[in-house]
Amino acid sequence: TMDHYLEIGGSAGDDVSALWARRRRRVEPAVAAIEAALVPSHVDPVPPNILVTGADDATTVRFVDWEYSAPAAPIWDLADFAIEAELAPQEETTLLGAYAGRDAGRIDAAYRVYKPLLDLLAAAWAASQMALPGRRREHEPLLRKRLGRARAGLDAPGYDALLETAARQGCGIAPAGH
């Protein structure tokens, strides 16, 4: 998907392409391990695509806009939701705990590996949108924001250690209670 977006984006994605080229070889083994078991996924869990109705013990959650849905690693939707909803660190811990229960620590490395990769993918998507006539101004801020976060995450001290841990552990964990 990254390559597809970058191909469409042309020169708008040059900075994204450069970062991806520099980190790709190191990232791909961890991503392969994380993606060893794919599950049906929404792949676009932005807050406007999540409808919550009811209250207290009768709450219903529905996902809408399945345009980008595809098989993905279970961690994809969790990491992407945390990014899009701008969750605070404690909220992220709660999210992972609600998903994986006592095994939340086992998916932490995969989760932290995925977050900057999803930012990089969003930057590549923004580059692809910038290639459309009249869309550059609209999507350039998103590209810059997400590329900056991706760069900070991928180049952060300790990220390579996370890659090694994720490559060993993968992310083959079912949601709590399943």
The 8 nearest C-alpha neighbors of each residue, nearest first, counted from 0:
[[1, 3, 2, 4, 120, 5, 124, 123],
 [2, 0, 4, 3, 120, 5, 123, 124],
 [1, 3, 5, 0, 4, 6, 123, 16],
 [2, 4, 0, 6, 1, 5, 7, 8],
 [5, 3, 7, 127, 1, 6, 124, 123],
 [4, 6, 8, 2, 7, 3, 123, 12],
 [5, 7, 3, 4, 8, 9, 2, 127],
 [6, 8, 127, 4, 5, 9, 3, 130],
 [127, 9, 7, 126, 5, 130, 12, 11],
 [8, 10, 11, 6, 7, 12, 5, 130],
 [9, 11, 13, 12, 8, 126, 14, 5],
 [12, 10, 126, 9, 8, 13, 129, 130],
 [11, 13, 126, 15, 10, 8, 14, 5],
 [12, 14, 16, 10, 15, 11, 17, 9],
 [15, 13, 17, 16, 12, 18, 11, 146],
 [14, 16, 12, 18, 13, 17, 19, 123],
 [17, 15, 13, 19, 14, 18, 20, 12],
 [16, 18, 14, 20, 15, 19, 13, 21],
 [17, 19, 21, 15, 20, 16, 22, 14],
 [18, 20, 16, 22, 23, 21, 17, 15],
 [21, 19, 17, 23, 18, 22, 16, 24],
 [20, 22, 18, 19, 23, 17, 24, 16],
 [23, 21, 19, 25, 20, 24, 26, 18],
 [22, 24, 26, 19, 20, 25, 27, 21],
 [25, 23, 26, 27, 22, 21, 28, 20],
 [24, 26, 23, 22, 27, 28, 162, 159],
 [27, 25, 23, 24, 29, 28, 22, 30],
 [26, 28, 30, 29, 24, 25, 23, 31],
 [29, 27, 31, 30, 26, 166, 32, 25],
 [30, 28, 166, 32, 31, 162, 165, 27],
 [29, 31, 27, 33, 32, 28, 34, 26],
 [32, 30, 28, 34, 29, 33, 27, 35],
 [33, 31, 169, 29, 35, 166, 34, 30],
 [34, 32, 169, 170, 30, 31, 35, 29],
 [33, 35, 72, 31, 36, 32, 37, 30],
 [36, 34, 32, 33, 31, 37, 169, 171],
 [37, 35, 34, 171, 72, 38, 33, 170],
 [38, 36, 71, 72, 70, 34, 35, 73],
 [37, 39, 70, 71, 40, 72, 73, 36],
 [40, 38, 70, 69, 71, 37, 41, 68],
 [41, 39, 42, 70, 69, 68, 71, 38],
 [40, 42, 68, 43, 65, 44, 69, 76],
 [43, 41, 68, 40, 76, 67, 44, 69],
 [42, 44, 41, 45, 67, 76, 68, 79],
 [45, 43, 80, 48, 42, 76, 41, 46],
 [44, 46, 83, 48, 47, 43, 80, 84],
 [45, 47, 49, 48, 84, 44, 83, 80],
 [48, 46, 49, 45, 50, 44, 63, 62],
 [49, 47, 63, 46, 45, 62, 44, 64],
 [50, 48, 62, 46, 47, 61, 63, 51],
 [49, 51, 61, 60, 62, 48, 52, 47],
 [52, 50, 60, 59, 61, 49, 58, 53],
 [53, 51, 59, 58, 50, 60, 54, 57],
 [54, 52, 58, 57, 59, 51, 55, 56],
 [53, 55, 58, 57, 56, 52, 59, 51],
 [54, 56, 57, 58, 53, 59, 52, 51],
 [55, 57, 58, 54, 53, 59, 52, 60],
 [58, 56, 54, 53, 55, 59, 52, 60],
 [59, 57, 53, 54, 52, 56, 55, 60],
 [58, 60, 52, 51, 53, 57, 61, 50],
 [61, 59, 51, 50, 52, 58, 62, 49],
 [62, 60, 50, 49, 51, 63, 59, 48],
 [61, 63, 49, 48, 50, 60, 64, 44],
 [62, 64, 48, 65, 49, 61, 50, 47],
 [65, 63, 66, 48, 62, 67, 43, 41],
 [64, 66, 68, 67, 63, 41, 43, 62],
 [67, 65, 64, 68, 43, 41, 42, 63],
 [68, 66, 65, 42, 43, 69, 41, 64],
 [69, 67, 41, 65, 42, 40, 66, 70],
 [70, 68, 40, 39, 71, 67, 41, 42],
 [69, 71, 39, 38, 37, 40, 68, 72],
 [72, 70, 37, 38, 40, 69, 73, 39],
 [71, 73, 37, 34, 74, 75, 38, 33],
 [74, 72, 75, 71, 38, 76, 37, 40],
 [73, 75, 77, 72, 76, 110, 78, 109],
 [76, 74, 78, 73, 77, 72, 79, 71],
 [75, 77, 79, 78, 74, 42, 80, 44],
 [76, 78, 74, 80, 75, 79, 81, 73],
 [79, 77, 81, 75, 80, 76, 114, 110],
 [78, 80, 82, 76, 81, 77, 75, 83],
 [79, 81, 83, 44, 77, 82, 78, 84],
 [82, 80, 78, 86, 84, 79, 83, 85],
 [83, 81, 85, 79, 80, 84, 78, 86],
 [82, 84, 80, 85, 45, 81, 79, 46],
 [83, 85, 81, 86, 82, 80, 46, 45],
 [86, 84, 82, 83, 81, 87, 80, 90],
 [85, 87, 81, 84, 90, 91, 88, 82],
 [86, 88, 90, 89, 91, 85, 81, 92],
 [89, 87, 91, 90, 92, 86, 93, 81],
 [90, 88, 92, 91, 87, 93, 86, 94],
 [91, 89, 93, 87, 92, 88, 86, 94],
 [92, 90, 94, 88, 93, 89, 86, 95],
 [91, 93, 89, 95, 90, 94, 96, 88],
 [92, 94, 90, 96, 91, 95, 97, 89],
 [95, 93, 91, 97, 96, 92, 90, 98],
 [96, 94, 98, 92, 97, 103, 93, 99],
 [97, 95, 100, 93, 103, 99, 98, 94],
 [98, 96, 94, 95, 100, 99, 93, 175],
 [97, 99, 174, 95, 96, 175, 100, 94],
 [98, 100, 175, 103, 174, 102, 96, 97],
 [99, 101, 96, 175, 102, 103, 97, 98],
 [100, 102, 103, 99, 96, 104, 175, 105],
 [101, 103, 99, 105, 100, 104, 106, 96],
 [104, 102, 99, 96, 105, 95, 106, 101],
 [105, 103, 107, 102, 106, 101, 108, 95],
 [104, 106, 102, 103, 107, 108, 168, 170],
 [107, 105, 109, 104, 103, 108, 170, 110],
 [106, 108, 110, 104, 109, 105, 111, 103],
 [109, 107, 111, 165, 110, 161, 106, 112],
 [110, 108, 112, 165, 106, 107, 111, 113],
 [109, 111, 107, 113, 108, 112, 78, 74],
 [110, 112, 108, 113, 114, 109, 107, 161],
 [113, 111, 109, 110, 114, 108, 162, 161],
 [114, 112, 116, 110, 111, 115, 117, 109],
 [113, 115, 117, 116, 111, 78, 112, 118],
 [116, 114, 149, 118, 152, 117, 113, 153],
 [117, 115, 119, 113, 118, 114, 120, 149],
 [118, 116, 120, 114, 119, 115, 113, 121],
 [117, 119, 115, 145, 121, 149, 116, 120],
 [120, 118, 116, 122, 149, 117, 121, 146],
 [119, 121, 117, 123, 122, 118, 1, 124],
 [122, 120, 124, 118, 123, 119, 117, 125],
 [123, 121, 142, 125, 119, 145, 120, 124],
 [122, 124, 120, 126, 121, 125, 4, 5],
 [125, 123, 121, 127, 126, 122, 4, 120],
 [124, 126, 122, 128, 142, 127, 123, 138],
 [127, 125, 8, 123, 129, 12, 11, 124],
 [8, 128, 126, 124, 7, 4, 125, 130],
 [127, 129, 125, 130, 126, 131, 124, 134],
 [130, 128, 135, 126, 134, 131, 127, 138],
 [129, 131, 8, 128, 127, 132, 126, 135],
 [132, 130, 129, 128, 134, 133, 135, 127],
 [133, 131, 134, 130, 129, 135, 128, 136],
 [132, 134, 135, 131, 136, 129, 137, 130],
 [135, 133, 129, 137, 131, 132, 136, 138],
 [136, 134, 129, 137, 138, 139, 133, 130],
 [135, 137, 139, 138, 134, 133, 129, 140],
 [136, 138, 134, 135, 139, 140, 129, 141],
 [139, 137, 141, 125, 135, 140, 136, 129],
 [138, 140, 142, 141, 136, 135, 137, 143],
 [141, 139, 143, 142, 138, 144, 137, 136],
 [142, 140, 144, 138, 139, 143, 145, 125],
 [141, 143, 122, 139, 125, 140, 145, 144],
 [144, 142, 146, 140, 141, 145, 147, 139],
 [145, 143, 141, 147, 146, 142, 140, 148],
 [144, 146, 118, 148, 122, 147, 142, 143],
 [147, 145, 149, 143, 122, 148, 144, 119],
 [146, 148, 150, 144, 145, 149, 143, 151],
 [147, 149, 151, 145, 150, 146, 152, 144],
 [150, 148, 115, 146, 152, 118, 119, 147],
 [149, 151, 147, 153, 148, 152, 154, 146],
 [152, 150, 148, 154, 149, 155, 153, 147],
 [153, 151, 155, 149, 115, 150, 154, 148],
 [152, 154, 150, 155, 151, 149, 115, 158],
 [153, 155, 151, 152, 150, 156, 158, 149],
 [156, 154, 152, 158, 153, 151, 157, 150],
 [157, 155, 158, 154, 159, 160, 152, 153],
 [156, 158, 160, 159, 155, 161, 154, 162],
 [159, 157, 161, 160, 155, 156, 153, 162],
 [158, 160, 162, 161, 157, 163, 156, 25],
 [159, 161, 163, 157, 162, 158, 164, 165],
 [162, 160, 158, 164, 159, 108, 163, 165],
 [163, 161, 159, 165, 160, 29, 164, 166],
 [162, 164, 166, 160, 161, 165, 167, 159],
 [163, 165, 161, 167, 166, 162, 168, 160],
 [164, 166, 168, 162, 109, 169, 108, 167],
 [165, 167, 29, 163, 32, 164, 169, 168],
 [168, 166, 164, 165, 169, 163, 32, 29],
 [169, 167, 165, 166, 164, 170, 105, 32],
 [168, 170, 33, 32, 165, 166, 167, 171],
 [171, 169, 33, 172, 106, 168, 109, 74],
 [172, 170, 169, 36, 173, 33, 35, 168],
 [171, 173, 170, 174, 99, 106, 102, 73],
 [172, 174, 177, 175, 171, 99, 98, 73],
 [173, 175, 98, 99, 177, 176, 172, 100],
 [176, 174, 99, 100, 98, 177, 173, 97],
 [175, 177, 174, 100, 173, 99, 98, 97],
 [176, 175, 174, 173, 99, 172, 98, 100]]
